[in-house]
Amino acid sequence: MIYFISDVHLGFNNKTENKKNEDQFINFLNDIENDCSILVMLGDIFDYWFEYKYTIPKYYYRTLAKLKQFAEKEIEIIYIMGNHDFGHKTFLVIADYLTRRGIAVLRFDDRGVGQSTGNFSGATTADFATDVESAVAYLKNRREINPQKIGLIGHSEGGAIAPIVAARSCDVAFIVMLAGPGLRGDVVLLQQCEMIHRVSGMPEDKIIATCGVNAKIFEHIINSQELVSLQEIAELLTGLKSEIEAIMPEGMSIDDFIRLVTAQMSSPWMQYFLRFDPAPTLEQVRVPVLAVNGSKDLQVSARENLEAIRTALERGGNQNVTIIEYPRLNHLFQECTTGLPEKYAAIEQTFSPEVLKDIADWILKQ
């Protein structure tokens, strides 16, 4: 049986109404679970969510866990994006501005998305770096492109990928790191956990407990020389059950929480990211670097990561380095008051005009 649903708009109303809305959606999924072969979600299930690979949104764990159960039962899920599911078109704004300044821009879909081939779910940051190398090779064969002036702009994880490619390719003339990490992945995520929860108003003892559980999981993965299996992570989390019970999200069972975290932590991408230290790679980058971030970034802490980027580049002898920390800007370079990811969509501004101008001015000087 094929079922269709749309316009659930989780996140649109206040907390009480949202819970009622999610309850109804969960009840619907429970009712159809036994005879559903295909679930078609026709957009606007969530109201302005963003697909960050290593940030779990604050609410709707139950919905995510239920959809995961559908996937585990091999129920096909087809998701058609609605106009409320995802908000600002950040990279379109950047590309449009740079193009208007006379800078050619190539954007391409992630592997497995659109017309790009490959498997996204099993890929790591290292795999995405090879995709960027293919993009650079493509540009070199375009007659309208000066092959001596090809640069890379990467945001967040892309800010880690750009140095990887620049360090091993002679075809990259410069890189721009937008909110890119300078610290090892586990450190970035632990800082992120602490900052987001603190600004969200979580009690300090619960922040310490939550970060403590995450640290134990991260440490176990980092100390392993191989990919840690789903079963091994599930067993680790089961052993931490009493600690997890103290930090459980509202409205979610501990078993659902363990299943969700196990799925996240067992992915090759996550385990690679946790172990990845950008410093040795940055030390090998010889081309000009512009690294920028916002002081309100709660996902990649600006001060600590920008300083780590500067230190690694200078240790490697790179003297063409520009570091800028912008006040009052969040992870998406929007002017803001809190920096919380859940507020991104409500901010009218997509990307700071000041940062856009600085990026273009710097590129044109290279």
C-alpha positions in Angstrom: 0.0 0.0 0.0 1.3 3.5 -0.9 0.5 6.3 1.5 0.9 10.1 0.9 1.2 12.9 3.5 2.2 16.5 3.4 2.1 19.8 5.3 2.7 18.5 8.8 4.7 21.6 9.6 6.5 20.4 12.7 8.0 23.4 14.2 5.5 26.0 13.1 3.5 26.4 16.3 4.3 26.8 20.0 5.6 23.9 22.0 2.2 22.6 23.1 0.7 22.7 19.7 3.8 21.2 18.1 3.6 18.2 20.5 -0.1 17.6 19.5 0.9 17.9 15.9 3.7 15.4 16.3 1.4 13.0 18.3 -1.0 13.0 15.4 1.7 12.4 12.9 3.2 9.5 15.0 -0.3 8.0 15.3 -0.7 8.1 11.6 2.6 6.4 11.1 1.7 3.7 13.6 -1.6 3.1 11.9 -0.1 2.5 8.5 3.1 0.7 9.5 1.9 -2.8 9.0 0.6 -2.5 5.4 2.7 0.4 4.1 5.2 -0.4 1.3 5.9 3.1 0.2 5.5 6.4 2.2 5.5 9.5 0.1 6.0 12.7 2.0 5.0 15.6 -0.2 6.9 18.4 1.5 6.7 20.7 4.5 6.9 17.9 7.0 9.2 20.1 9.0 9.0 23.8 9.1 12.5 25.3 8.2 15.0 22.6 9.2 18.5 22.5 7.9 20.5 19.4 6.9 23.5 19.6 9.1 25.2 16.3 9.2 26.4 16.6 12.8 23.6 18.6 14.5 20.5 16.9 15.7 17.6 19.4 15.9 16.3 20.0 19.4 12.8 18.5 18.9 11.0 15.7 17.0 13.3 12.8 18.0 10.2 10.6 18.0 9.5 11.4 14.4 13.0 10.7 13.3 13.1 7.4 15.2 9.8 6.3 13.7 10.9 7.1 10.2 14.1 5.1 10.9 11.9 2.1 12.0 10.1 2.4 8.6 13.5 2.4 6.8 14.7 -0.6 8.8 11.5 -2.5 7.8 12.5 -1.7 4.2 9.5 0.6 3.7 10.5 2.9 0.9 10.4 6.6 1.9 10.1 9.2 -0.8 10.7 12.8 0.4 9.7 15.6 -1.9 11.1 18.9 -0.6 8.6 21.6 0.2 9.1 25.3 0.4 9.1 25.3 4.2 11.4 22.3 4.7 14.6 24.2 4.0 15.1 27.9 4.3 17.8 30.2 3.1 19.7 29.4 -0.1 23.1 30.5 1.3 25.3 29.1 -1.4 23.1 30.5 -4.2 23.5 34.0 -2.6 27.2 33.6 -2.4 27.5 32.3 -6.0 25.3 35.1 -7.3 27.2 37.8 -5.6 30.6 36.5 -6.7 29.4 36.1 -10.3 28.2 39.7 -10.3 31.7 40.7 -9.2 33.2 38.9 -12.2 34.2 35.7 -10.4 33.1 32.5 -12.1 31.5 30.0 -9.8 31.0 26.2 -10.1 28.5 24.6 -7.8 27.8 20.8 -7.9 25.5 18.4 -6.1 26.8 16.1 -3.4 27.5 12.6 -4.5 24.2 10.7 -5.0 22.2 13.9 -5.2 20.6 15.2 -8.4 22.7 14.1 -11.3 25.8 13.4 -9.2 26.6 9.7 -9.0 28.0 7.8 -6.1 26.8 6.8 -2.6 26.4 9.7 -0.1 25.5 7.7 3.0 28.8 5.7 3.0 31.1 8.6 2.1 33.4 10.5 4.4 35.1 13.9 4.3 38.0 12.3 2.5 35.7 11.0 -0.2 34.1 14.4 -0.6 37.6 15.8 -1.1 38.1 13.6 -4.2 34.8 14.9 -5.5 36.2 18.5 -5.3 39.4 17.4 -7.0 37.2 16.1 -9.9 35.5 19.5 -10.0 38.9 21.3 -10.2 39.9 19.0 -13.1 36.7 19.8 -14.9 37.4 23.5 -14.5 40.9 23.2 -15.9 39.3 22.0 -19.2 37.0 24.9 -19.5 38.3 27.4 -22.1 36.7 30.4 -20.3 38.5 29.5 -17.0 42.1 30.6 -16.2 43.6 27.3 -14.8 46.1 29.3 -12.8 43.3 31.1 -10.8 41.1 28.2 -9.6 40.3 28.5 -5.9 38.0 26.8 -3.4 35.4 28.1 -1.0 34.2 25.7 1.7 31.7 26.2 4.5 31.8 24.2 7.7 32.9 20.7 6.7 33.7 22.3 3.3 36.2 24.4 5.3 38.0 21.2 6.2 37.8 19.8 2.6 39.3 22.8 0.9 42.7 22.5 2.8 42.8 18.8 2.1 42.6 19.4 -1.7 44.9 22.4 -1.6 47.5 20.5 0.3 47.8 17.8 -2.3 47.0 19.6 -5.5 49.1 22.1 -7.5 45.9 23.3 -9.3 44.4 25.2 -6.4 45.4 28.9 -6.2 43.7 29.9 -3.0 41.1 28.8 -0.5 38.4 30.5 1.5 37.3 28.8 4.8 33.8 29.8 5.9 33.3 28.6 9.5 35.7 25.8 8.9 37.2 23.7 11.7 40.8 24.1 13.0 40.4 21.6 15.8 39.8 17.8 15.8 36.3 16.8 15.1 35.5 15.4 18.6 36.6 18.7 20.1 34.4 20.7 17.7 31.3 18.7 18.5 31.9 18.8 22.2 32.2 22.5 22.1 29.1 22.7 19.9 27.1 20.6 22.4 28.2 22.8 25.3 27.5 26.1 23.5 24.1 25.3 22.0 22.8 23.8 25.2 24.1 26.7 27.3 22.5 29.4 25.1 19.3 27.3 24.9 19.1 27.6 28.7 19.8 24.0 29.7 20.9 23.7 33.4 24.6 23.5 33.9 24.6 20.1 35.5 22.7 18.7 32.6 25.1 20.3 30.1 28.0 18.6 31.9 26.2 15.3 32.0 25.3 15.5 28.3 28.8 16.4 27.1 30.1 13.7 29.4 28.1 11.0 27.7 29.1 12.3 24.3 32.8 12.4 25.3 32.7 8.8 26.3 31.2 7.8 23.0 33.7 9.9 21.0 36.6 8.6 23.0 35.6 5.0 22.3 35.4 5.7 18.5 38.7 7.7 18.4 40.6 5.0 20.2 39.5 2.3 17.8 41.7 1.7 14.8 38.8 0.4 12.7 35.2 1.4 11.9 33.2 0.8 15.1 30.2 -1.4 14.4 26.6 -0.5 15.0 26.4 -3.4 17.5 29.5 -2.2 19.4 28.1 1.3 19.8 24.7 0.0 20.8 26.4 -2.1 23.6 28.4 1.0 24.7 25.2 3.1 24.9 23.4 0.3 26.8 26.2 0.4 29.3 25.7 4.1 29.7 21.9 3.7 30.2 21.8 5.2 33.7 23.7 8.3 32.5 21.6 8.6 29.4 18.3 8.5 31.4 19.4 11.7 33.2 19.7 13.6 29.9 16.9 12.2 27.9 15.1 14.6 25.5 11.5 15.2 26.4 8.9 12.8 24.8 11.4 10.2 23.7 12.0 6.7 25.1 15.5 5.6 26.0 15.4 2.8 23.5 14.5 5.2 20.7 17.2 7.5 21.8 19.8 4.8 21.8 18.7 3.6 18.3 19.0 7.1 17.0 22.4 7.9 18.4 23.7 4.4 17.4 22.7 5.0 13.8 24.4 8.4 13.8 27.6 7.3 15.5 28.0 4.2 13.4 28.2 6.1 10.1 31.6 6.1 8.4 31.2 9.9 8.0 30.7 10.6 11.6 33.6 8.3 12.7 36.0 9.9 10.2 34.9 13.4 11.2 35.5 12.7 14.9 39.0 11.5 14.3 40.0 14.1 11.7 42.5 16.7 12.9 42.8 19.5 10.3 46.1 20.8 11.7 48.5 18.5 9.9 46.7 19.2 6.6 46.7 23.0 7.2 50.4 22.9 7.8 50.9 21.6 4.3 48.8 24.4 2.6 51.1 26.8 0.8 48.5 28.9 -1.1 46.8 32.1 0.2 44.1 31.4 2.8 41.1 33.5 3.9 39.5 32.0 7.1 36.4 33.7 8.5 33.8 33.0 11.1 31.2 34.8 13.2 31.4 35.4 17.0 27.9 33.9 17.5 28.7 30.6 15.7 27.6 27.9 18.1 28.5 25.0 15.8 32.1 25.8 15.1 33.4 28.1 17.8 35.0 31.1 16.1 37.8 32.1 18.5 39.2 28.6 19.2 39.0 27.3 15.6 40.3 30.5 13.9 43.3 30.5 16.3 44.0 26.9 15.6 43.8 27.5 11.8 46.2 30.5 12.1 48.6 28.5 14.3 48.7 25.5 11.9 49.2 27.6 8.8 52.0 29.7 10.3 53.7 26.5 11.7 53.8 25.3 8.1 55.3 28.5 6.9 52.3 30.0 5.2 52.6 33.8 5.4 49.6 34.7 3.2 46.9 34.1 5.8 43.9 36.4 6.5 41.8 35.6 9.6 38.6 37.6 10.4 36.1 37.1 13.2 32.9 39.0 12.6 30.8 40.2 15.5 27.2 39.1 15.9 27.3 36.6 13.0 26.1 33.0 13.3 27.3 29.8 11.6 25.5 30.8 8.4 27.0 34.4 8.6 23.7 36.0 9.5 23.4 38.9 11.9 21.8 37.4 15.0 21.3 37.7 18.7 21.7 34.1 20.0 23.4 32.1 17.2 21.1 29.1 17.8 20.6 26.9 14.8 16.8 26.7 15.3 16.7 30.5 14.7 18.4 30.5 11.3 15.2 30.3 9.3 13.5 33.1 11.2 16.3 35.6 10.4 15.5 37.6 7.3 19.1 38.0 6.2 20.6 35.1 4.3 24.3 36.1 4.3 26.1 39.1 5.6 26.7 41.7 2.8 29.9 42.7 4.6 31.3 39.2 4.5 30.3 38.8 0.8 32.2 42.0 -0.1 35.3 41.0 1.9 35.4 37.5 0.3 35.1 39.0 -3.3 37.6 41.7 -2.6 40.1 39.2 -1.2 39.6 36.8 -4.1 40.1 39.6 -6.7 43.4 40.5 -5.1 44.8 36.9 -5.5 
